[in-house]
Amino acid sequence: MTSISISDVLTIIFVLVDDGCEMRAMPQAKSQRGRKPKFTDSEVLTLMLAQDFIPFASETQFLAYIRANQLDLFPHLLDQSQFNRRARSLRMSVEEIRRFWITQKGLLKHTNYLLDIKPIPVMGYKRHKQHSDFLGSAAYGYCASRKMKYFGYKLVTISTLKGIPIVYDLVPANVDERLAAETVTGHLTYCDIFADKGFIGFEWQTELFDQTGNLIWTPMRSNQVSQNSKGLDRWLSSVRERIEGVFHELQNTGRNLERLLAKTVHGFCTRIATKLTSHLLRFILHHDYGMDVQTFSVSVSGAF
């Protein structure tokens, strides 16, 4: 392993993003009156994704670091307020890039996937919500596994067995888990989807199979009449560890999913989309270039 500089990482991300924008022929952010901005959309998108690899607590600190150390790469760098507005205007472009990379890497051609839901608080549980932008969108909920009451959303994801989320959605925290799952399972057909006990329900699983051809596999409760074979239970137990690993990596690498510090629904959705796209980008950099952006190192075989 050899070390790799942050400037090299930023350059590679820019090339991948710019190529993705061109190949998808994505519409640019809604144009404003006046001259065309010198700081391009590809540059904004590059920094949005790179922010998850360079650990600063806030966007202001991250941009200050870029201004102090990487201004040669981004000579027309925006101030924090301008950057934040441009980032929010490019939320759908981030999602388009994520979908393009997923298709390009063939991640939708698998037949086995993982399904799980993660609670995402957006405000303090007892904090007054009357003047919050999240009022009417987020809701009060309860996470049984963590014994946690919270105000926010549920992030429901379908991931590959290697832990790459391919489909996701945000639903209010009070939505039933099985109803939440229906927002993402409809994107797949005739697949085996492994989940936890929260998705048990013969009638619901049968209805889902009739609609999509997807089979939901879960451990059985001890008081159920029908039980899985011991071999299947061992397999489901190992798969469950992978499911937990997906959210553990999302939670503990880069910006914390539960502390995205967004003040509006639009800003929050932008940061969720960016987080999941940067997570996919981490996989691409490792798979295609042998790069580990957690340690900023690259294998000799993956040297570019």
Secondary structure, DSSP 8 states (H G I E B T S, - for coil): -EE--HHHHHHHHHHHHHHHHHHHT---S---SSS--SS-HHHHHHHHHHTTTS--SSHHHHHHHHHHH-TTT-TT---HHHHHHHHHHTHHHHHHHHHHHHHHTTGGG-SEEEEEEEEEEEE-TTS--TT-TTBTTBEEEEETTTTEEEEEEEEEEEE-TTS-EEEEEEEETTS-HHHHHHHHHTT--S-EEE--GGG--HHHHHHHHHHH--EEE----TT-SS---HHHHHHHHHHHHHHHHHHHHHHHSSS-GGG---SSHHHHHHHHHHHHHHHHHHHHHHHHH-EETTTTEE-STT--
